[in-house]
């Protein structure tokens, strides 16, 4: 094969020249110079876009302003400065809902990217218990044992003595600061169900999350600007009034405003509690308002409550306790006054706040929903809606919330004798509450899936799911009582006609 020795020598000489320290420094200087020029072009472009968006002297057509806004929110991940943040904050009170939602989404995304990270610790879960049972047997394989070796764990599915510490138990809820800081919260439903992970990182206690409790001096310039605008009473009232007006004609729960409120409370802690407390309390004084106004207030209150509850989940216990003192009456007021147009909004609240979480961390909301369900309802429709909300809460944490499921079954059992209307009977026995396009009924759900739990004799009664026979006995008992009641009434009628 022909080889050009001269070309090879030339290439090698050029290679040696490029490896010289002086050549490397020249290359670095050239790269830095080019980078500075590109950065200067980006800064100039950003400033021009911001000036067009502000349109202080009304020099630009609205189409030019919209084009500049489109560029800004398209590149906001790399162009987010105080100048750009001011543009997005002003877009929050724009007359067009499209730009308001885009601004809320951009600011929420920035806060999400720059949120203080939560501290996590390594937690050693209890060893998986091997229990004996005569009725149910499962075969398990252990990777640490030889491949040809297997052992039997004879127990029920999910519940074991080693994982009962993470289930929802109303008698062991973290209701004081000490137990709150000592409780290990497990949000993933599959952790501890069949086996524990080899390495499990969980949230550190709330009193050790020092990075989440920042002072004003620790915020960056963009965060200070956002906080300043949200504390401005005139700006906050303008934003609130525009949203309230939009809710009169909107039936869609947009997540942009929810995420915006969520990350305000996630990043700034209790700094904005007085402002949003005032807004929520103003949404509860509308007894004499028109129905369309009441519906708009209920929808906006749902968005605020969802963002506040979700954004505050890592707060200190004392801060949470103080917040729920004034937030609980507002939630009770809004749910008790639900209308058919506002149910979907409060369904979304429960979905965003409780779905696939550790319900013990939101026990204030869980117990509030059950308190409302137990109260007297003005109509059968309200009873159905409240029962549906409670049933949804009981299914959010899957197998760890069977105590809540049993409480819902007990409520439904008491409702059977009073369910004279078809909607109530359907809610109890057939239709249920829809979740993710699947229909789960209050009584048919445990009847169908209860058999999968296996032998539950080794776990407390309040955690057990009723079997199909037990569910059928509930209906049979009420049928027998109804027949006895009818027989007694017929005897009294016959006795009356016999003597009179």
PANU-982078 format. One record per residue (C-alpha): x, y, z; residue in three letters. Coordinates in steps of 0.05 Angstrom, whole numbers, plus 32768, in hexadecimal, padded with zeros to 4 digits. Each point is the difference from the previous one (the first is absolute). Layout:
<recs>
XYZALA...
</recs>
This chain:
<recs>
800080008000UNK801A80457FEDUNK8010802E803BUNK801380497FF8UNK8037800A8034UNK8002804B7FF4UNK7FB58008800FUNK80097FD6803FUNK803A802B8017UNK7FD980407FF2UNK7FC47FE78028UNK802C7FEC803AUNK802380438000UNK7FBD80248000UNK7FE87FD48039UNK803D800F8029UNK7FF6804A7FF3UNK7FB87FFD801AUNK80177FDD803FUNK802E803A8012UNK7FE88027803FUNK800080417FDAUNK7FD27FE37FCAUNK7FD17FE58035UNK7FFC80448022UNK7FF280217FBDUNK7FC87FCE7FF3UNK7FE1800C8044UNK8003804B7FF7UNK7FE07FFA7FBCUNK7FC87FD5801CUNK7FF4802F803AUNK7FFE803C7FD2UNK7FCE7FDE7FD2UNK7FD67FEB803DUNK7FFF8047801AUNK7FE9801A7FBDUNK7FC87FCD7FFDUNK7FEC80108047UNK7FFF804A7FEFUNK7FD37FF27FC4UNK7FD17FD7802DUNK7FFD80388034UNK7FF280347FCBUNK7FCA7FD47FE1UNK7FE17FF58044UNK7FFF804A8010UNK7FE080107FBEUNK7FCB7FCB800BUNK7FF2801A8045UNK7FF980487FE8UNK7FCF7FEA7FC9UNK7FD87FD88033UNK7FFB803B8030UNK7FEB802E7FC7UNK8003803C802FUNK7FF180367FCCUNK7FD07FD47FD8UNK802F80017FC4UNK7FF57FB87FEBUNK7FC57FDC7FE3UNK7FE17FC9802BUNK80187FCC7FCEUNK80488017800BUNK7FF67FFC804BUNK7FE37FBA7FFAUNK803B7FEA7FD5UNK8032801B8033UNK7FDA7FDD8039UNK80027FBF7FD8UNK804C80057FF9UNK8007800E804BUNK7FD67FC68019UNK80207FD17FCCUNK804680108019UNK7FEF80118048UNK80297FC6801BUNK804180237FEBUNK7FE880487FFDUNK7FE180078045UNK8019803F8021UNK7FDF8035802BUNK7FEE80267FC0UNK7FDD7FC47FE2UNK7FE07FEE8043UNK7FE180468002UNK7FE27FF47FBBUNK7FE17FBE8016UNK7FE6801F8040UNK7FDD80367FD9UNK7FE47FCA7FD2UNK7FDD7FE2803DUNK7FCE803A7FFDUNK7FF880007FB4UNK7FBA80057FE4UNK80097FBF7FD9UNK7FFD7FBF8026UNK80327FDE7FD1UNK8038802E8014UNK7FED7FFD804AUNK80077FB47FFFUNK804280037FDAUNK801C80328032UNK7FE97FD6803CUNK801F7FC27FE0UNK804380237FF2UNK8006801D8046UNK7FEC7FBD801FUNK80337FDC7FD6UNK803780308015UNK7FEE7FF78049UNK80007FB57FF6UNK804580007FE1UNK801C802C8037UNK7FDB7FE3803CUNK802A7FEE803DUNK800B7FB58000UNK7FE57FD68038UNK80307FDA802BUNK7FFB7FB47FFCUNK801C7FCB802EUNK800C7FB67FFAUNK7FCB7FD98026UNK80077FB78012UNK7FBB7FE07FFCUNK7FED7FC7802FUNK80117FB97FEAUNK7FC97FDE7FDAUNK7FDB7FD2802FUNK7FF67FB67FF1UNK7FBF7FEB801DUNK7FDB7FBF8002UNK7FB97FF57FE7UNK7FD77FC47FEEUNK7FD4801E7FCBUNK802A802A7FD0UNK80467FF37FE5UNK802A802B7FD2UNK80427FEB7FE0UNK803880348003UNK804680007FE5UNK803B80228020UNK803A80187FD4UNK80317FF68038UNK7FF17FB68005UNK80157FCA7FCFUNK7FD67FFB7FC1UNK7FE87FBA800FUNK7FEA80158046UNK7FBB801C800FUNK7FD9800B803FUNK7FB7800C800FUNK7FE4803D8022UNK7FBB7FEF801AUNK7FDC8042800CUNK7FCF80317FE0UNK8011802D7FC7UNK801A80468011UNK7FF58000804BUNK80377FE5802DUNK801880138045UNK803D80237FE2UNK7FD880307FD4UNK7FC58011802DUNK8027803D8018UNK7FF680237FBDUNK7FB57FF47FF7UNK7FCB80358010UNK7FE87FF78047UNK7FD28035801DUNK80177FEF8047UNK804A800A7FF0UNK8000803F7FD5UNK803A8032800AUNK7FD880358025UNK803880218026UNK8045801A7FEFUNK80267FC5801DUNK7FDA7FC97FDCUNK800080297FC0UNK804C80048000UNK80067FB68013UNK7FD17FE57FCBUNK801D7FE37FC1UNK7FD480137FC5UNK7FFF7FCF7FC5UNK7FDE801D7FC3UNK800B7FC77FCFUNK7FC97FCC8008UNK802B7FC57FE9UNK8036800C8035UNK7FF57FCD8037UNK7FC57FDE7FDDUNK80227FC17FE9UNK8048800F8015UNK802B803A8016UNK8034801F7FD2UNK80487FEF800FUNK800E804B8008UNK7FC8802E8014UNK8009804C8001UNK7FC980258024UNK7FF380488013UNK80268017803DUNK7FD7801B803BUNK7FE180447FF5UNK802980208038UNK80407FEE7FDCUNK7FEB801E7FBCUNK80268040800DUNK800880117FB6UNK7FB580067FF8UNK7FFA80368035UNK802480397FDEUNK8000804A8012UNK7FF6803A7FD0UNK804B800A7FF9UNK80087FB97FE6UNK7FD2800A7FC4UNK801D80127FBCUNK7FEC803E7FDAUNK7FC97FDE7FD8UNK7FE17FE1803EUNK800280438024UNK7FDC80207FC5UNK7FCA7FCA7FFFUNK7FF58005804BUNK7FFD804C7FFCUNK7FC97FFE7FCBUNK7FD77FCC8025UNK800480298040UNK7FE9803E7FDBUNK7FB680078013UNK7FED80247FBFUNK80227FCD7FD3UNK7FE47FC58028UNK7FB9801A7FFFUNK8005800D7FB5UNK80177FB97FF3UNK7FCB7FE3802FUNK7FC880297FE0UNK80137FEC7FB9UNK80037FB68014UNK7FBC80068023UNK7FE2801E7FC2UNK801D7FCA7FD4UNK7FE37FC9802DUNK7FB980187FF0UNK80057FE47FB9UNK80357FC98009UNK7FF17FB88011UNK80487FE67FF7UNK80317FF8803AUNK8040801D7FE2UNK803E7FE78024UNK8029803F7FF2UNK7FE080298038UNK80037FC4802FUNK804A7FF67FF3UNK800D804A8008UNK7FE080028045UNK80217FBD8013UNK804780187FF3UNK7FF380438021UNK7FF47FDA8040UNK80367FCC7FF1UNK803780347FF6UNK7FEB8039802DUNK7FE27FDA803BUNK7FD18027802CUNK801280437FE1UNK7FBF80047FD8UNK7FD07FE18032UNK7FDF80428016UNK7FF380147FB8UNK7FDF7FBF7FEAUNK7FDA7FFA8041UNK7FE080437FF1UNK7FEF7FE97FB9UNK7FE27FBE8016UNK7FD680218037UNK7FE580317FCDUNK7FE87FC57FD6UNK7FD57FE68039UNK7FD3803C800AUNK7FD07FF87FC5UNK7FBD7FE9801CUNK7FD880357FDCUNK80277FFD7FBFUNK7FE67FE77FBEUNK800C7FB57FF2UNK8033800F7FCAUNK802980298033UNK7FFC7FC88034UNK80187FCD7FCDUNK803A802C7FECUNK8015800A8049UNK7FFD7FB5800EUNK802B7FF17FC3UNK803580338011UNK80007FEA8049UNK800E7FB97FE8UNK803D80177FD9UNK801B8027803BUNK7FF47FC78031UNK80217FCC7FD4UNK803F802B7FF6UNK80058012804AUNK7FF77FB88019UNK80307FE27FCEUNK803480378007UNK80027FFD804CUNK800A7FB68009UNK804980088017UNK7FF380378032UNK800E7FFD804AUNK7FC87FE18029UNK7FEF80408026UNK7FF980277FBEUNK7FD27FCA7FE4UNK7FD77FFE8040UNK7FF6804B7FFEUNK7FEE7FFE7FB6UNK7FCB7FCB8008UNK7FDE80278038UNK7FE680327FCDUNK80037FD47FC1UNK7FD37FC8801AUNK7FC1802C8009UNK800A801B7FBAUNK80037FB97FE2UNK7FC37FEB8029UNK7FD9803D7FE7UNK80127FF47FB7UNK7FF27FB57FFFUNK7FBE80068026UNK7FEA80337FCCUNK80157FD77FC3UNK7FD780067FC0UNK80007FD37FC3UNK802E80317FDBUNK803480028037UNK80067FB68012UNK80357FF47FCAUNK802C8036801EUNK80007FE28045UNK800B7FBB7FE3UNK803E801D7FE0UNK8015801D8043UNK80007FBB8020UNK80237FE27FC4UNK803980328001UNK80077FFF804CUNK7FF77FB78013UNK800B7FD37FC4UNK803A7FCF800CUNK801780238040UNK80087FED8048UNK7FBC8014801BUNK801C80098046UNK8023803E7FE7UNK7FBC801E7FECUNK7FD77FE3803AUNK7FE18045800CUNK7FDF7FFD7FBBUNK7FEE7FB68005UNK7FDD80088043UNK7FDD803F7FE8UNK7FE27FDB7FC4UNK7FE67FC8802EUNK7FE380338031UNK7FDA80217FC7UNK7FE77FBC7FE8UNK7FE37FF08045UNK7FDA80418005UNK7FB780067FEBUNK7FF680127FB7UNK7FCA802C7FE3UNK7FF27FD37FC4UNK800D7FB97FE7UNK802F801D7FCCUNK802C801F8036UNK80027FBE8025UNK80177FDC7FC1UNK803680347FF1UNK801C7FFE8047UNK80007FB58001UNK802580007FBEUNK80348030801AUNK800C7FD5803EUNK80057FC17FD5UNK803380227FD2UNK802A8014803CUNK7FFF7FB78019UNK801C7FE87FBEUNK803880337FF7UNK80357FDB8027UNK7FEA7FBB7FE7UNK800D7FC88033UNK8019802F8037UNK7FBB80208008UNK7FD47FC4800DUNK7FEA801D8043UNK7FE3803A7FDAUNK7FDE7FD07FD0UNK7FDF7FDC803BUNK7FE88043801AUNK7FE180107FBDUNK7FDE7FBB8000UNK7FE4800F8045UNK7FE480427FE7UNK7FE27FDF7FC3UNK7FE27FCA802DUNK7FDC80358028UNK7FE880227FC1UNK7FDF7FC27FE2UNK7FC38003802CUNK7FF680497FEDUNK80107FFB7FB6UNK7FBA80087FE4UNK801780207FBFUNK80227FDC7FC7UNK803E802D7FFDUNK80117FEF8048UNK7FF87FB57FF4UNK802A80057FC2UNK803680268025UNK80037FCB8036UNK7FFC7FC17FD7UNK800D800B7FB6UNK801980417FE5UNK803380148034UNK803480367FF6UNK802780067FC0UNK804B80018003UNK802B7FFF7FC2UNK7FC67FEB7FD4UNK7FF37FC2802AUNK7FC27FF8802CUNK800A7FEC8048UNK7FC37FF7802AUNK7FFE8006804BUNK7FEB7FB9800EUNK80117FDA7FC1UNK804A80158002UNK80117FDA8041UNK7FD27FC77FECUNK80277FF57FC0UNK8047800C8018UNK7FF97FE88048UNK80107FB87FEDUNK804580157FE7UNK801580118047UNK80057FB78013UNK7FFE7FEC8049UNK7FF8803E802BUNK7FFC7FDE8043UNK8045801B8015UNK7FEF804A7FF6UNK7FD3802F8028UNK7FB67FFF7FEEUNK7FFD80497FECUNK80327FF37FC8UNK7FDB7FC57FE1UNK7FD980067FC0UNK7FBB7FDF8004UNK7FF77FC27FD6UNK7FC77FF67FCEUNK7FD77FDA8033UNK800480388032UNK7FEB80337FCCUNK7FC57FD57FEDUNK7FED7FFA8049UNK7FFB804C8004UNK7FCB80007FCAUNK7FDD7FC2801AUNK7FFA801E8046UNK7FDF803F7FE5UNK7FD17FD77FD3UNK7FEA7FD6803CUNK7FF5803E802BUNK7FD880207FC8UNK7FD57FC27FF9UNK7FF37FFF804BUNK7FED80497FFFUNK7FD07FF47FC7UNK7FE17FC48024UNK7FF780288040UNK7FDF80397FDAUNK7FD07FCF7FDDUNK7FEC7FE28043UNK7FF18044801DUNK7FD680117FC3UNK7FD97FBF8005UNK7FF5800A804BUNK7FE680467FF3UNK7FCD7FEA7FCCUNK7FEA7FC5802BUNK7FE9802B803BUNK7FEE80417FDEUNK
</recs>
